[in-house]
Amino acid sequence: MSRSFPMPQAFVSPDRIRSLFTEAMSQMYRAEVPQYGTLIELVADVNAGCLENDPDLRERLAQAGELERIDVERHGAIRLGTADELFTIRRLFAVMGMQPVGYYDLSVAGVPVHSTSFRPIDEAALNVNPFRVFTSLLRLELIEDEGLRGEAEAILAKRRIYTPRAVALIERHEQNGGLTEAEATEFVAEALETFRWHGEATVSAETYKRLHDAHRLIADVVSFKGPHINHLTPRTLDIDAVQARMPERGITPKAVIEGPPRRHCDILLRQTSFKALEETIAFSGDDGAIQGTHTARFGEIEQRGVALTAKGRALYDRLLASVRGEVQVGAGGAKAGAYDDELAARFKALPDSWDELRRADLAFFRYAATPAGIAAAAGSMLPGDPEALIAKGYLAFTPIVYEDFLPVSAAGIFQSNLGTDQQQNYATRSNRDAFEAALGATVQDELALYAARQAASLESALTALDLAGLPLKTVA
């Protein structure tokens, strides 16, 4: 007599889990921060107008597989307090197909953290949902007051920011190689608890003040039972239009847009934000809760451009530093205007044409064989080098979108929402080894990832043209 055994349940893809989490996070944050909903509506209006008025942009995004991801694209940011918290967050994001990419030292800009970005790295996964979380670890060694540092360490050592069930599901994913649909749904709900806002502080008002006086970000990390996501950022196709129209929706933007100036060919990342909320919290006290306020969570918008090569990034960094070193960025319109004008003038040194950027080896591009090229290949009519293929229209290229972050811009956003009057200079600088030890992994090199995508696309395109093995060095 034969016996039947139940079929094993299929695992859902990390892409689906990531999409479920992104949607749940967006709904939660919209309920917690109503202005985020207003921001989403504004960005949707601006993006729709851009696509309607610029058919070339629509076509380029469609060809690159990016058009469908625009509406779902988000990045969030959290700040952790201990090495154990960072170690576990890496495992949590791995369930969603997100890996640590890049190391960012923000202490050089007066913010006592170092960070990485968790994100998908495969092109197909990025086009499904490029959700990213900029994740910072507090550098307690930068707190000069030894007593306060020890107190902060003791407070953080007591908290547990992950639910027991979330940890159990992470372990199940690691042991089994995936989660079922039911487990994935449960995982999203449990993981979301780590990012939720809690209006009750775990410290007294007096302790909060001492932490706050050391640095507002230290108070934000240490004083609560969880890291609470401090912003969730949609992607716009025209950040200048969003910046100009924010006041129409009752939102006051920061004085200047962080990053490069407005250009025909967008590069890297431009970001703006609105002022952090002043939220009521309850401090612990001997006679019950004491009411106070805390400022940390804010709204942010970003516009993404092409990823730059090491050569292009060096030029970008040099141009940006030359402006920031000479023009004071303040809250006044005149200062903001002077900064924008000077930024645009300096950045004329960086080509504003896709082909010039490509030929000068300043940016990364995705290559593809065109229908005309494939037809010509059938008749053995193709020239023998990639530049000639491009000139004849047989090989096309599109910019590879920058998926990562800029430390100066991130620090600028943090400072504008933590209080521009607070400036710190830390003697200690980069400590990547300590960060990776806490992480339990090596962060991936973003430039290597872009270079690999570019090389793979060119190899695939040449194979489609029956030109596999053609020397690639003639194309940047």
C-alpha positions, 0 to 999 in steps of 0.5 A, a space after each residue: 500500500 502506497 503512502 502519500 506525503 505532503 508536498 513541501 511548501 514553496 518559498 517566496 522570493 526575497 524580492 516579494 518579501 522586500 516588496 511586502 515590507 516596503 508597502 507595510 513600512 510605507 503604510 505605517 510611516 504614513 499613519 505616523 507622519 501625515 506629511 509623508 502622505 502629502 509628500 508622496 502625492 506631490 512627488 507622484 504629481 511631479 513625476 507624472 508631469 515629467 513623464 508626460 512632458 518628456 517622452 525621451 525620458 520615459 523611453 529611456 527609463 522604459 528601456 532601462 527597466 526603471 519605469 515600473 520601479 519609480 512609484 515603489 522606490 523608497 529609501 529609509 534610514 535608521 540609527 542603531 546603538 550597539 554592535 549586536 543590533 547591527 549584526 542582527 539587522 544584517 541578518 534581517 535584511 538578508 531575508 529580503 535580499 538586501 546586502 550591505 553596500 558601501 561604508 560611510 563615515 559621517 564623523 568627518 561632518 560632525 555626526 557621530 556615526 558610521 553607516 552602510 546601505 542595505 539594498 539589493 544588488 542584482 539588476 533584476 532585483 533592483 528593477 523589481 523593488 530597489 528598497 534601501 535602508 541607510 543604516 547608521 551605528 552610533 560611535 559611543 567612543 566619540 562621546 568625550 564625557 566618560 561618565 555619559 558614555 558609560 551611562 549610554 552603553 548601560 542603557 543600550 545594553 538593556 534594550 532588545 529591538 527585535 521581537 523574539 518571533 522576528 529572530 526565530 523567523 530569521 533563523 528559520 530563513 537561514 536554516 531552511 534557505 527561505 520562508 513560505 508565504 505565511 512565514 513571510 507575511 508574519 516576518 514582515 509584521 514582526 520586523 516592522 515592530 523594530 522600525 515603529 515609533 514609540 512615544 515613551 522614552 526609556 530615560 529620564 528627562 534629565 538624562 535625555 538633556 545630557 545626551 541631547 547636549 552631547 549631540 542630538 543624534 546621541 539622544 535620539 539613538 539612546 533614549 528609546 526602546 527601538 531605532 524608529 525609522 526617521 525618514 522614508 524617501 520617495 524618488 522624484 524625477 524633478 527635485 527642483 519642482 518638488 522643492 518649489 511646490 512643497 510650500 504649496 502643500 504646507 511643507 517648508 523645505 530645507 534651504 538648499 538641495 544637497 548634492 550636485 546642481 540641476 543638470 541635463 544629465 543627472 548624476 549621483 544623488 540630489 536630496 532635500 527634506 522638510 523640517 523634523 517633527 516636534 513630537 510629544 514624548 513621555 520621559 520616565 520619572 519617579 512620580 510617573 511620566 513627564 511630558 516633553 518633546 523630541 525632534 528626529 523624524 522628517 520627510 525627505 525626497 531624492 532624485 537619482 542620476 547616473 553612477 560615476 566611476 572612480 574618476 568621475 567621483 573624484 572630480 565630483 568630490 573636488 568640485 563640491 568641496 571647492 564650493 562648500 569651502 567658499 560659500 556659506 550655506 545658511 537658512 536665508 534665501 540669499 545665501 541659498 541662492 548664492 550657493 546654488 549659483 556657485 555650484 552650477 558654475 563650478 560643475 560646468 567642469 563636469 560634462 553634461 552629455 551622456 556620450 561625453 561622460 561615457 567617452 571620458 570614463 566618468 560614468 557607468 552605462 548599460 549596453 545593449 544590442 539594437 534591432 538594427 545591430 542584430 539585423 546587421 550581424 546576420 549579414 556579417 556587416 558589423 565593424 570591429 570595435 564598440 565605438 564604431 558600433 555605437 556610431 552606426 546605431 548597432 550598440 546602445 547605451 543607457 546610464 546606470 542609476 546610482 543606487 547608493 548615498 553621498 556622505 556629505 549629503 547625508 550629513 547635511 540632511 542629518 544636521 539640518 534636521 538635528 539643528 544647524 546651530 550644533 557643530 561638532 568636530 571629532 578627532 576620531 575618524 574612519 573606523 571601517 574595520 570596527 564597523 565590519 567587525 560589528 556587522 559580521 561581514 564585509 561591506 560590498 564595494 559599490 564601484 565594483 558592483 557598477 563596473 561588473 554590471 557595465 562589463 556584463 551588459 557589454 559582453 551580453 550585447 556583443 554576444 548578441 551581435 556575434 562579436 563575443 571576445 571583442 576587446 572591451 577596453 575601447 569602451 569606458 
